[in-house]
Amino acid sequence: MAKQPETIDRIEIIALAPLELVGVGLAALTKLGFENVGFRVITDVLKFKQRTTHETSAMDLGLAFVKKNARFTRGQLADHFAKAGRAPTNAYYVISKLHENNIVAKSGNEYVRVEALMAPAKKQKQKKRMPTQRYEVGNEELITNLIKGREQFTSRELIELLVKKGRSGKSVSPILWKMAKNKKIKANGAGTYTVMNGAANG
C-alpha cells in the first residue's frame, strides 16, 4: 500500500474591523505568524429616510373635516386621514390643537365644533333685546389693523384690545376661525397664531 502524503491543516480567517484598527490589527497578526495578511475597504453609504410632504397640511385637512362634520369621534377623524393617504396618528395631534384653540370641544366620547354648541336655547320668556351696537370700524378690521406688520400674536392680546374699546371679547374666537379658514393666519397652539403672507393687506 502506497504511503499517504503528509497533510497540513491551515485556516483562513476573515474579519471585519473599523478603519482605525486596521494598522494595529495587521501588525498584531503578522507578529503572530499570519501570512499574506491583506484587507479591503468596505464603504457603507447611509441614506436618510425622506420625509413625505403633502400639498395640504394636517391642520388644514382637519379643519376641512370639522367644517363638514359638526360632531365626530377621534376614530372618524383618523379614518378620514387614512383615506387621504395620511398617517391616522396625525389626527390625534390635530384634535389636540383644535381643542387648544377652542375650535372643537369634548362632549362625552365625541368632539363638537364650537359653532355647533351655539345652537339657540329653548324658548323662555321673551326678553327685550338691546339693539346690536354698530361700530364704524368692525371687530375684524380692528384685529387686522393690530396684526399688520407682525409675525405672531395671541388671542389674549385681541380680547384685551376689544375690551379696552368697550366691546365683547367673545367675538375673537369666531373671527380667528374665519381668518384661519381664509388662510390669513395659522394656529400654532396655546392661543398663539402666525400671520400668513398677505394677511396684513386684508
Residue pairs with C-beta under 8 A, 6 or more apart in sequence:
13 34
15 25
16 42
17 25
19 41
22 39
26 37
26 39
29 37
30 37
54 86
56 64
56 84
58 81
58 86
58 90
58 93
58 94
59 94
59 97
59 186
59 187
61 80
61 81
61 84
61 86
61 94
62 77
62 91
62 94
62 95
62 97
62 98
63 98
63 103
63 180
63 181
65 72
65 77
65 80
66 72
66 98
66 103
66 104
66 113
67 113
67 181
69 76
69 113
70 112
70 113
70 115
70 116
71 107
71 110
71 111
71 112
71 113
71 116
72 110
72 111
73 109
73 110
73 111
74 91
74 92
74 95
74 111
77 91
77 94
77 95
77 111
78 88
78 89
78 91
78 92
79 88
80 91
81 87
81 88
81 90
81 91
82 88
95 104
95 111
97 187
97 189
98 104
98 111
99 105
99 106
99 111
100 189
100 190
100 191
101 155
101 176
101 187
101 189
101 191
102 114
102 173
103 113
103 114
103 177
103 187
104 111
104 112
104 113
104 114
105 111
105 112
105 114
105 117
106 112
114 173
114 177
115 174
115 177
135 167
139 162
139 167
139 171
139 172
139 175
140 175
140 178
140 179
142 161
142 162
142 165
143 158
143 161
143 172
143 175
143 179
144 199
144 200
144 202
146 153
146 157
146 158
146 161
147 153
147 185
147 195
147 199
147 200
148 200
149 200
150 195
150 200
151 194
151 195
152 188
152 192
152 193
152 194
152 195
153 192
153 193
153 195
154 191
154 192
154 193
155 172
155 173
155 176
155 191
155 192
155 193
156 191
158 169
158 172
158 175
158 176
159 169
159 172
160 169
162 168
162 169
162 171
162 172
163 169
176 185
176 187
176 193
179 185
179 199
180 186
180 187
180 193
183 196
184 195
184 196
184 198
184 199
185 193
185 194
185 195
185 196
185 199
186 193
186 194
186 196
187 193
188 194
